Amino acid sequence: MDWQQRMNNALEYLEANLDGHIDMNILAMKAWCSPYNFQRMFSFLTDTTLANYIRGRRLSLAACDLAHGNQKVIDVALKYGYESATSFARAFAGFHGITPSEAKNSKANLKLYPKLTFDLNINNKGIPYKGENFMNKTKKGRMILIDGMCGTGVSTVAQRLNRQFALHTLPHRWMHQEIAEHPIRDGEFTMGSTKTLEGMEINTQEMLKRWQTFVDRIRESGEIYIIENCFLLSICRYFSGSAYTVEQTLDYFSRLSEILTKADTFLVYLRSPDVKSSLENAFIINGQWWKDLILTPANEKYFHITEYNGDETIYETWNLHQEISDEVFKHYSGDKLMIDTPVNSWYNHPQKILSHIGLPYIDIPEIEILNPEKFCGKYSAIINGEKSELEIKYDSVNKTLYAVAFWDYMKLVPITQNSFEMESFPITLTFSNMNSEPVIFVTGEYDWKIVGNTLIKSI
């Protein structure tokens, strides 16, 4: 089935449920993608958010009901998801410029938001659909495996590549390494003890089976899967400090590479020319807790063969991690690309990846946010009986908004004037007002309890 047709199928489901509950999982399933990717793709293709489109369509249909029928205002309000006539009247007047009662006049001037249809030859931005050659190489799904050590921008590159595939309307999915129930990351290397050879044998055999199952799933899907930090980074996550020698570690990766090669997996290796600088830059962004995690000698999983003799020893150990990664990459016989990645150089890497696979890069104009300071402040919600908080700040030097949460500096990338994507994370923050209070709607696909919740600004 054509990808554009899938999007139209999703819109048909949406239209059929405007007067009821719209299940985001079903909506996204119609387009064969995740809820997060559907919303991102919709925004890129239409220049508006999915929430704004649904709101516009519902208020348009509500106006038609009022103008051409004898329904009460409260009945129409409830039909289209408003809890009261007052909230409906406020939204209606803001959209149409007249009250619901005035809309009953047949001569009333109504603002109607037409139903969208995705043209099968050209998208709403006038960009011809491309990428057929890339997908037609195998006629089956493909994996793009982006990996590298901490501080090389792997998640940022994966996120930007995800945007490009959305613009090309290619069937794809970005699986961030921290999403819930990840097919590889969820419980990996926990089947046996990493401190014994027997335990590592159990772990590696189970992981090879897991990868094979995942590869089969991708091949059957017909989609592109962007996978990050599930391959090479496991060297420092699990093999470093384990009972395995370097030779045994390389043997595992050789067996895993055979599985990936047969699946036409494209390996992108972001290599740091200066490991210490990469880690130090990551400490600035991620905060003290992450620095403590990396540099704490008590955390034995980051050591392999070496003995702790101060922080420089740790940097030497991470250099060893990358040297092992170099060997794995060198012997990978499938499609691959190594990119030298000095600190903060990764923003141009998607162009290099697209060029390698034969796709043009589509430039996305930056959105200049008017009065960004209005978004700043602390937002919170009580979730599962506990207070969760998110602080928004403005970096006047770099002219960007950022969030302070489990990382100290989580850059916000504008999608619209009121909606932002967290850089490196499949999370969207939409700023709005609810009952005259500033709020943030948090959506996305990430294992973080505030996702799917509304945070209210502290006054």
C-alpha positions as CSV (number, residue, x, y, z in Angstrom):
1,M,0.0,0.0,0.0
2,D,1.3,3.5,-0.9
3,W,2.5,5.6,2.0
4,Q,0.5,8.6,1.0
5,Q,-2.6,6.4,0.9
6,R,-1.9,5.3,4.5
7,M,-1.9,8.9,5.5
8,N,-5.2,9.4,3.8
9,N,-6.6,6.3,5.6
10,A,-5.6,7.9,8.9
11,L,-7.4,11.1,7.9
12,E,-10.5,9.1,7.0
13,Y,-10.4,7.5,10.5
14,L,-10.0,11.0,12.0
15,E,-13.0,12.4,10.1
16,A,-15.2,9.4,11.1
17,N,-14.4,10.1,14.8
18,L,-14.5,13.9,15.1
19,D,-17.8,13.7,17.0
20,G,-16.3,11.0,19.4
21,H,-13.0,9.7,20.8
22,I,-10.0,9.8,18.5
23,D,-7.6,7.0,19.6
24,M,-4.1,8.1,18.7
25,N,-2.8,4.6,18.5
26,I,-5.5,3.6,16.0
27,L,-4.9,6.8,14.0
28,A,-1.2,6.2,13.8
29,M,-1.7,2.5,13.0
30,K,-3.7,3.5,9.9
31,A,-0.5,5.2,8.7
32,W,1.7,2.3,9.8
33,C,3.8,4.4,12.2
34,S,4.0,5.4,15.8
35,P,1.7,8.2,17.3
36,Y,4.8,10.3,17.7
37,N,6.0,10.0,14.1
38,F,2.5,10.5,12.8
39,Q,2.2,13.9,14.6
40,R,5.7,14.9,13.4
41,M,5.0,13.9,9.8
42,F,1.6,15.7,9.9
43,S,3.2,18.9,11.1
44,F,5.9,18.9,8.5
45,L,3.5,18.2,5.6
46,T,0.7,20.6,6.6
47,D,2.4,23.5,8.5
48,T,0.1,23.0,11.4
49,T,-0.1,20.6,14.4
50,L,-2.5,17.7,14.5
51,A,-4.2,19.2,17.5
52,N,-4.9,22.4,15.7
53,Y,-6.3,20.5,12.7
54,I,-8.6,18.4,14.8
55,R,-9.8,21.6,16.6
56,G,-10.4,23.4,13.4
57,R,-12.3,20.5,11.8
58,R,-14.5,20.0,14.9
59,L,-15.4,23.7,15.2
60,S,-16.2,23.8,11.4
61,L,-18.6,20.8,11.8
62,A,-20.1,22.4,14.9
63,A,-20.8,25.6,12.9
64,C,-22.5,23.6,10.2
65,D,-24.7,21.7,12.8
66,L,-25.7,25.0,14.3
67,A,-26.4,26.8,11.0
68,H,-28.4,24.0,9.4
69,G,-30.2,22.4,12.3
70,N,-32.2,23.0,15.4
71,Q,-29.7,21.6,17.9
72,K,-29.1,23.3,21.2
73,V,-25.7,24.8,21.7
74,I,-24.9,22.6,24.7
75,D,-25.7,19.5,22.7
76,V,-23.3,20.5,19.9
77,A,-20.7,21.4,22.5
78,L,-20.8,18.0,24.1
79,K,-20.9,16.3,20.7
80,Y,-17.5,17.7,19.7
81,G,-15.8,17.1,23.0
82,Y,-16.3,20.3,25.0
83,E,-17.2,19.9,28.7
84,S,-19.5,23.0,28.9
85,A,-21.3,25.5,26.8
86,T,-19.0,28.2,28.2
87,S,-15.8,26.6,27.0
88,F,-17.3,25.8,23.7
89,A,-18.6,29.3,23.2
90,R,-15.1,30.7,24.0
91,A,-13.4,28.4,21.5
92,F,-16.1,28.9,18.9
93,A,-15.9,32.7,19.1
94,G,-12.1,32.6,18.9
95,F,-12.2,30.6,15.7
96,H,-15.3,32.0,13.9
97,G,-15.4,35.5,15.3
98,I,-19.1,35.1,16.3
99,T,-20.9,33.3,19.1
100,P,-22.6,29.9,18.7
101,S,-26.0,31.5,18.9
102,E,-25.1,33.9,16.1
103,A,-24.1,31.0,14.0
104,K,-27.7,29.9,13.9
105,N,-28.4,32.8,11.6
106,S,-28.2,31.5,8.0
107,K,-26.5,34.7,6.9
108,A,-23.7,34.3,9.5
109,N,-20.1,34.5,8.1
110,L,-18.5,31.2,9.2
111,K,-14.9,30.2,8.9
112,L,-14.7,26.6,7.7
113,Y,-11.6,24.5,8.0
114,P,-11.6,22.1,5.0
115,K,-10.8,18.4,5.2
116,L,-7.2,17.6,4.1
117,T,-6.2,15.1,1.5
118,F,-2.7,14.1,0.8
119,D,-2.1,14.3,-2.9
120,L,-0.6,11.1,-4.2
121,N,1.9,12.9,-6.5
122,I,3.0,16.0,-4.5
123,N,2.7,16.9,-0.9
124,N,1.2,20.0,0.7
125,K,4.5,21.9,0.6
126,G,5.1,21.3,-3.1
127,I,7.9,18.8,-2.5
128,P,7.7,15.8,-4.9
129,Y,7.8,12.4,-3.2
130,K,11.2,10.9,-3.5
131,G,13.2,8.0,-2.0
132,E,11.7,5.2,-4.1
133,N,15.1,4.0,-5.2
134,F,16.3,3.7,-1.7
135,M,13.3,1.6,-0.6
136,N,13.1,-0.4,-3.9
137,K,16.6,-1.8,-3.4
138,T,15.3,-4.6,-1.3
139,K,11.5,-4.1,-1.5
140,K,11.6,-4.9,2.2
141,G,12.2,-3.0,5.4
142,R,15.7,-1.7,6.2
143,M,17.5,-0.9,9.4
144,I,19.7,2.2,9.8
145,L,21.8,1.6,12.9
146,I,23.4,4.8,14.2
147,D,25.9,4.3,16.9
148,G,28.9,5.8,18.6
149,M,30.2,6.5,22.1
150,C,28.6,9.1,24.5
151,G,28.9,12.7,23.3
152,T,28.9,12.1,19.6
153,G,25.4,13.3,18.9
154,V,23.9,9.9,18.0
155,S,20.3,10.8,19.2
156,T,20.4,14.2,17.6
157,V,21.4,12.7,14.2
158,A,18.8,10.0,14.5
159,Q,16.1,12.6,15.2
160,R,17.1,14.8,12.3
161,L,17.2,11.8,10.0
162,N,13.7,11.0,11.2
163,R,12.5,14.4,10.1
164,Q,14.0,14.0,6.6
165,F,12.3,10.6,6.1
166,A,9.0,12.3,7.2
167,L,9.5,15.0,4.6
168,H,10.2,12.4,1.9
169,T,7.1,10.6,3.2
170,L,9.0,7.3,3.4
171,P,7.5,4.6,5.7
172,H,9.8,4.7,8.7
173,R,10.1,4.6,12.5
174,W,12.6,6.2,14.8
175,M,13.1,4.0,17.9
176,H,14.9,6.1,20.5
177,Q,17.0,3.9,22.8
178,E,14.9,4.9,25.9
179,I,11.4,4.2,24.6
180,A,9.3,1.8,26.7
181,E,9.4,-1.9,25.8
182,H,12.3,-1.4,23.3
183,P,12.8,-4.8,21.5
184,I,16.6,-4.7,22.1
185,R,17.2,-2.3,25.1
186,D,14.4,-3.6,27.4
187,G,16.2,-5.9,29.9
188,E,19.2,-6.5,27.7
189,F,22.1,-8.5,29.2
190,T,20.1,-9.2,32.4
191,M,19.4,-12.9,31.7
192,G,22.6,-14.0,33.3
193,S,25.4,-12.5,35.4
194,T,27.9,-10.4,33.4
195,K,30.5,-11.4,35.9
196,T,30.7,-15.0,34.9
197,L,31.4,-16.7,31.6
198,E,28.3,-18.9,32.0
199,G,26.2,-15.8,32.6
200,M,27.7,-14.0,29.6
201,E,27.0,-17.0,27.4
202,I,23.3,-16.9,28.4
203,N,23.2,-13.2,27.8
204,T,24.9,-13.2,24.3
205,Q,22.8,-16.2,23.1
206,E,19.6,-14.5,24.2
207,M,20.6,-11.2,22.6
208,L,21.4,-12.8,19.3
209,K,18.0,-14.4,19.3
210,R,16.4,-11.1,20.1
211,W,18.2,-9.3,17.3
212,Q,17.2,-12.0,14.8
213,T,13.6,-11.6,15.9
214,F,13.8,-7.9,15.6
215,V,15.4,-8.1,12.1
216,D,12.7,-10.4,10.9
217,R,10.1,-7.9,12.2
218,I,11.7,-5.1,10.3
219,R,12.0,-7.1,7.1
220,E,8.3,-7.9,7.2
221,S,7.2,-4.4,8.0
222,G,8.4,-2.8,4.7
223,E,9.6,0.2,6.7
224,I,12.8,2.0,7.5
225,Y,13.8,1.6,11.2
226,I,16.2,4.2,12.6
227,I,17.9,2.5,15.6
228,E,20.4,4.2,17.9
229,N,23.0,3.2,20.4
230,C,22.0,-0.5,20.6
231,F,25.0,-2.0,18.9
232,L,28.5,-0.5,19.6
233,L,27.5,1.3,22.8
234,S,26.8,-2.0,24.5
235,I,30.6,-2.4,24.5
236,C,30.9,0.0,27.4
237,R,27.4,-0.7,28.8
238,Y,27.8,-4.5,29.3
239,F,31.1,-6.0,28.0
240,S,33.3,-3.5,29.8
241,G,33.9,-5.0,33.3
242,S,32.3,-8.3,32.3
243,A,33.9,-11.8,32.4
244,Y,34.5,-11.6,28.6
245,T,37.9,-10.8,27.2
246,V,38.3,-8.4,24.3
247,E,38.6,-11.4,21.9
248,Q,35.3,-12.9,23.2
249,T,33.6,-9.5,22.9
250,L,34.7,-9.2,19.2
251,D,33.5,-12.7,18.6
252,Y,30.0,-11.8,19.8
253,F,29.9,-8.7,17.5
254,S,31.1,-10.8,14.6
255,R,28.1,-13.2,15.1
256,L,25.7,-10.3,15.5
257,S,27.1,-8.5,12.4
258,E,26.2,-11.6,10.3
259,I,22.6,-11.2,11.4
260,L,22.6,-7.5,10.6
261,T,24.4,-7.9,7.3
262,K,21.9,-10.4,6.0
263,A,19.1,-7.9,6.7
264,D,20.8,-5.1,4.6
265,T,21.5,-3.1,7.7
266,F,23.2,0.3,7.1
267,L,25.7,1.0,9.9
268,V,26.5,4.6,10.7
269,Y,29.4,5.0,13.1
270,L,29.9,8.4,14.7
271,R,33.5,8.4,15.8
272,S,35.0,10.8,18.2
273,P,38.5,12.2,17.3
274,D,38.9,13.3,21.0
275,V,37.1,11.1,23.5
276,K,37.9,13.3,26.5
277,S,36.4,16.4,24.8
278,S,33.3,14.5,23.7
279,L,32.7,13.3,27.3
280,E,33.4,16.7,28.8
281,N,30.9,18.3,26.4
282,A,28.3,15.7,27.4
283,F,28.9,16.5,31.1
284,I,27.9,20.1,30.4
285,I,24.6,19.1,28.7
286,N,23.6,16.2,30.9
287,G,24.6,17.6,34.2
288,Q,26.6,16.5,37.3
289,W,24.6,13.3,37.9
290,W,25.7,12.0,34.5
291,K,29.3,13.1,35.1
292,D,29.3,11.2,38.4
293,L,27.9,8.1,36.7
294,I,30.6,8.1,34.1
295,L,33.6,9.0,36.4
296,T,32.7,7.1,39.5
297,P,35.2,4.3,39.9
298,A,32.7,2.3,42.0
299,N,30.7,1.9,38.9
300,E,32.6,-1.1,37.6
301,K,30.7,-1.6,34.4
302,Y,32.8,1.2,32.7
303,F,36.1,-0.6,33.3
304,H,37.7,-3.3,31.3
305,I,41.1,-4.7,32.1
306,T,42.3,-1.3,33.4
307,E,42.6,-0.3,37.1
308,Y,41.3,3.0,38.4
309,N,44.1,5.6,39.0
310,G,42.2,8.9,38.8
311,D,39.9,10.4,36.2
312,E,42.5,10.2,33.4
313,T,42.3,6.4,33.7
314,I,38.6,6.6,32.9
315,Y,39.2,8.6,29.8
316,E,41.8,6.0,28.8
317,T,39.2,3.2,29.4
318,W,36.7,5.0,27.1
319,N,39.4,5.3,24.5
320,L,39.7,1.5,24.7
321,H,35.9,1.2,24.2
322,Q,36.2,3.2,21.0
323,E,39.1,1.1,19.8
324,I,37.0,-2.0,20.1
325,S,34.2,-0.2,18.2
326,D,36.7,0.6,15.5
327,E,37.5,-3.1,15.1
328,V,33.8,-4.0,15.0
329,F,33.2,-1.4,12.3
330,K,36.2,-2.4,10.3
331,H,35.0,-6.0,10.0
332,Y,31.4,-5.2,9.3
333,S,30.9,-6.3,5.7
334,G,27.5,-4.6,5.1
335,D,26.7,-1.1,4.0
336,K,28.4,1.3,6.4
337,L,29.6,4.9,6.9
338,M,32.0,6.3,9.4
339,I,31.7,10.0,10.2
340,D,34.4,11.9,12.2
341,T,32.5,13.7,14.9
342,P,34.2,16.5,16.8
343,V,32.1,18.2,19.5
344,N,29.0,19.9,18.2
345,S,29.7,18.9,14.6
346,W,26.8,16.5,14.1
347,Y,24.2,18.9,12.7
348,N,25.4,18.3,9.2
349,H,25.6,14.5,9.5
350,P,22.1,13.8,8.2
351,Q,23.1,15.4,4.8
352,K,26.1,12.9,4.6
353,I,23.9,10.0,5.5
354,L,21.2,10.9,2.9
355,S,23.9,11.4,0.3
356,H,25.3,8.0,1.0
357,I,21.9,6.3,0.4
358,G,21.0,8.5,-2.6
359,L,18.4,10.8,-1.1
360,P,18.4,14.7,-1.5
361,Y,18.5,16.7,1.7
362,I,15.3,18.9,2.2
363,D,16.2,22.1,4.0
364,I,13.8,23.1,6.8
365,P,13.7,26.8,7.4
366,E,14.2,27.8,11.1
367,I,11.2,29.2,12.9
368,E,11.9,32.4,14.8
369,I,10.0,32.4,18.0
370,L,8.4,35.7,19.0
371,N,8.8,36.7,22.7
372,P,10.3,33.4,23.8
373,E,10.5,34.6,27.4
374,K,6.7,34.1,27.8
375,F,7.2,30.4,27.8
376,C,9.8,30.5,30.7
377,G,9.0,29.3,34.2
378,K,8.3,26.2,36.2
379,Y,5.5,23.8,35.1
380,S,4.4,20.9,37.3
381,A,1.8,18.1,37.7
382,I,1.0,15.5,40.3
383,I,1.5,12.1,38.6
384,N,1.0,8.9,40.5
385,G,0.9,10.8,43.8
386,E,4.2,12.6,43.2
387,K,5.0,16.1,41.9
388,S,6.8,16.1,38.6
389,E,8.4,19.4,37.5
390,L,9.8,20.8,34.3
391,E,11.5,24.2,34.1
392,I,11.7,26.2,30.8
393,K,14.6,28.7,30.4
394,Y,15.8,31.0,27.6
395,D,19.4,31.0,26.5
396,S,19.9,34.6,25.2
397,V,23.4,33.9,23.9
398,N,22.3,31.0,21.6
399,K,18.8,32.4,21.2
400,T,17.1,29.2,22.1
401,L,14.6,27.8,24.7
402,Y,15.6,24.8,26.7
403,A,14.2,22.6,29.4
404,V,15.8,21.6,32.7
405,A,14.7,18.1,33.7
406,F,16.8,14.9,34.1
407,W,19.4,16.8,31.8
408,D,20.5,20.3,32.6
409,Y,20.1,21.6,29.0
410,M,17.5,20.0,26.8
411,K,17.2,22.2,23.8
412,L,13.8,22.9,22.3
413,V,13.4,23.0,18.5
414,P,10.4,25.0,17.2
415,I,7.8,23.1,15.2
416,T,5.3,26.0,15.3
417,Q,5.1,29.2,17.4
418,N,3.8,27.3,20.3
419,S,5.0,23.7,19.8
420,F,8.6,22.4,20.3
421,E,10.4,19.2,20.0
422,M,13.1,18.3,22.5
423,E,16.4,17.9,20.8
424,S,17.6,14.3,20.9
425,F,14.3,13.0,22.3
426,P,11.0,11.9,20.8
427,I,9.1,14.4,23.0
428,T,6.9,17.3,21.9
429,L,6.0,20.2,24.2
430,T,2.9,22.2,23.2
431,F,2.3,25.4,25.1
432,S,-1.3,26.5,25.6
433,N,-3.8,27.9,28.0
434,M,-6.4,25.8,30.0
435,N,-8.9,27.6,32.1
436,S,-6.8,30.8,31.7
437,E,-3.7,29.1,33.1
438,P,-0.5,28.5,31.0
439,V,0.1,24.8,30.5
440,I,2.3,22.4,28.6
441,F,0.9,19.4,26.8
442,V,3.7,16.7,26.8
443,T,3.4,14.1,24.0
444,G,5.7,11.6,22.5
445,E,7.2,8.1,22.7
446,Y,9.6,8.0,25.6
447,D,9.8,6.2,29.0
448,W,9.2,9.3,31.1
449,K,6.2,9.7,33.4
450,I,5.4,13.3,32.3
451,V,4.8,12.1,28.7
452,G,1.0,12.1,28.1
453,N,0.3,14.6,30.8
454,T,-0.4,18.3,31.2
455,L,1.9,20.5,33.3
456,I,0.6,23.7,34.8
457,K,2.8,26.8,35.1
458,S,3.5,27.9,38.7
459,I,2.5,31.5,39.2
